[in-house]
Amino acid sequence: MNNDIEAAIQYAKKYLEDLLSFFGLNTDVYATTEDDEVIELNIPSTHLNGFLIGQHGETMRAMQLLVGSALKNQDFTVCRVNIDVADYKKHRADRLAETAEGWIKKVKETSEPYELKPMNAADRRTVHRVASEAGLLSESVGEGRDRHIVLKPAAE
């Protein structure tokens, strides 16, 4: 890990911990990066989980935006941040992967394409990964909030 990445991780961790302290939550944030492109910040489970996650994860996304903007303002090269509260995103991805197995089974049985409802980028990445592992083709189509995945049988 180069020094810039390490400095960006430390800055993001401290920034988020300071932000949480405004809500009366003094906790250690676990910070890491897997690919030197996205800083992963994990907030442990507390009595404020629901508040910090927000409706459909909106508060987590807002915190990601704040921390990412702060990194950008400090001229760090790594500005992408992923914040998870009490493994909420991990559990959500696991549930979505299980649901995707059913969609994949349907496509394999019918050999027909299957259009999913619109979903956010993180959920689409999860479905693309599961579809690829199952040997199916998947494609994101549409724009903005209407962006969704079409699962297709693998070309013979």
C-alpha positions as CSV (number, residue, x, y, z in Angstrom):
1,M,0.0,0.0,0.0
2,N,1.5,3.3,-0.9
3,N,1.6,6.3,1.4
4,D,-1.2,8.2,-0.4
5,I,-3.6,5.4,0.0
6,E,-2.6,4.9,3.7
7,A,-3.1,8.7,4.3
8,A,-6.4,8.7,2.5
9,I,-7.7,5.7,4.6
10,Q,-6.6,7.4,7.9
11,Y,-8.2,10.7,6.8
12,A,-11.5,9.0,5.8
13,K,-11.5,7.0,9.1
14,K,-10.9,10.1,11.3
15,Y,-13.4,12.2,9.3
16,L,-16.2,9.5,9.7
17,E,-15.4,9.0,13.4
18,D,-15.6,12.8,13.9
19,L,-18.9,12.9,12.0
20,L,-20.3,10.1,14.2
21,S,-19.2,11.9,17.4
22,F,-21.6,14.8,16.4
23,F,-24.4,12.2,16.9
24,G,-23.0,11.2,20.3
25,L,-21.5,8.0,19.0
26,N,-17.8,7.6,19.9
27,T,-16.7,4.4,18.2
28,D,-13.8,3.0,16.2
29,V,-14.4,2.7,12.5
30,Y,-12.7,-0.2,10.8
31,A,-11.0,1.1,7.6
32,T,-9.4,-0.8,4.8
33,T,-9.1,-1.0,1.0
34,E,-9.1,-4.1,-1.1
35,D,-8.0,-2.8,-4.5
36,D,-6.5,0.7,-3.6
37,E,-9.5,2.3,-5.4
38,V,-12.3,2.2,-2.9
39,I,-11.9,2.9,0.8
40,E,-14.1,0.5,2.9
41,L,-15.3,2.0,6.2
42,N,-17.2,-0.3,8.6
43,I,-19.1,1.1,11.5
44,P,-19.7,-1.6,14.2
45,S,-23.2,-2.4,15.5
46,T,-24.5,0.1,18.0
47,H,-27.9,1.4,19.3
48,L,-27.9,3.9,16.4
49,N,-27.8,1.3,13.5
50,G,-31.2,2.2,12.2
51,F,-30.5,5.9,12.3
52,L,-27.1,5.5,10.6
53,I,-28.4,3.2,7.9
54,G,-31.4,5.3,7.2
55,Q,-34.4,4.4,5.0
56,H,-33.1,2.0,2.2
57,G,-29.5,2.9,3.2
58,E,-29.9,6.6,2.3
59,T,-28.0,7.9,5.4
60,M,-25.1,5.6,4.6
61,R,-25.0,6.9,1.0
62,A,-25.1,10.5,2.3
63,M,-22.2,9.7,4.6
64,Q,-20.3,8.2,1.7
65,L,-20.8,11.3,-0.3
66,L,-19.6,13.5,2.6
67,V,-16.4,11.5,3.2
68,G,-15.7,11.2,-0.5
69,S,-16.1,15.0,-1.0
70,A,-13.8,15.6,2.0
71,L,-11.2,13.4,0.4
72,K,-11.6,15.2,-2.9
73,N,-11.3,18.6,-1.2
74,Q,-8.0,17.4,0.4
75,D,-6.7,16.4,-3.1
76,F,-6.4,12.7,-2.3
77,T,-6.2,10.5,-5.4
78,V,-8.6,7.9,-3.9
79,C,-12.0,9.5,-3.3
80,R,-14.4,6.5,-3.6
81,V,-15.7,5.4,-0.2
82,N,-18.0,2.5,0.8
83,I,-19.5,2.8,4.2
84,D,-21.3,-0.2,5.9
85,V,-23.1,-0.1,9.2
86,A,-23.2,-3.4,11.2
87,D,-22.6,-5.4,7.9
88,Y,-26.0,-4.1,6.6
89,K,-24.7,-4.0,3.0
90,K,-23.0,-7.4,3.3
91,H,-26.2,-9.1,4.6
92,R,-28.3,-7.3,1.9
93,A,-25.9,-8.5,-0.8
94,D,-26.1,-12.1,0.6
95,R,-30.0,-12.0,0.5
96,L,-30.0,-10.5,-3.0
97,A,-27.6,-13.3,-4.2
98,E,-30.0,-15.9,-2.8
99,T,-32.9,-14.3,-4.6
100,A,-30.9,-14.0,-7.8
101,E,-30.4,-17.8,-7.7
102,G,-34.2,-18.2,-8.3
103,W,-34.1,-15.8,-11.2
104,I,-31.1,-17.7,-12.7
105,K,-32.9,-21.0,-12.3
106,K,-35.9,-19.6,-14.2
107,V,-33.8,-18.4,-17.1
108,K,-32.0,-21.7,-17.3
109,E,-35.3,-23.6,-17.3
110,T,-37.1,-21.4,-19.8
111,S,-34.1,-20.3,-21.9
112,E,-35.8,-16.9,-22.1
113,P,-34.3,-13.6,-21.0
114,Y,-35.6,-12.2,-17.7
115,E,-35.8,-8.5,-16.9
116,L,-35.3,-7.5,-13.3
117,K,-36.7,-4.4,-11.6
118,P,-34.5,-1.3,-11.5
119,M,-31.9,-1.5,-8.8
120,N,-28.9,0.5,-7.6
121,A,-25.4,0.0,-8.8
122,A,-24.2,-2.0,-5.8
123,D,-27.1,-4.4,-6.2
124,R,-26.6,-4.7,-9.9
125,R,-22.9,-5.6,-9.3
126,T,-24.0,-8.4,-7.0
127,V,-26.5,-9.8,-9.5
128,H,-23.9,-9.6,-12.3
129,R,-21.4,-11.5,-10.2
130,V,-23.9,-14.3,-9.3
131,A,-25.1,-14.6,-12.9
132,S,-21.5,-14.8,-14.2
133,E,-20.7,-17.5,-11.6
134,A,-23.8,-19.5,-12.7
135,G,-22.7,-19.2,-16.4
136,L,-25.4,-16.8,-17.5
137,L,-25.1,-13.5,-19.4
138,S,-26.3,-10.4,-17.7
139,E,-26.6,-6.9,-19.0
140,S,-27.5,-3.5,-17.4
141,V,-29.9,-1.5,-19.6
142,G,-31.7,1.7,-19.1
143,E,-30.7,5.0,-17.7
144,G,-30.6,6.5,-14.2
145,R,-33.3,5.2,-11.8
146,D,-34.6,2.9,-14.5
147,R,-31.3,1.1,-15.0
148,H,-31.9,-2.6,-14.6
149,I,-30.5,-6.0,-15.4
150,V,-31.6,-8.4,-18.1
151,L,-30.5,-12.0,-17.4
152,K,-30.0,-14.1,-20.6
153,P,-29.1,-17.7,-21.2
154,A,-25.5,-18.3,-22.1
155,A,-24.8,-18.4,-25.8
156,E,-24.5,-22.0,-26.9
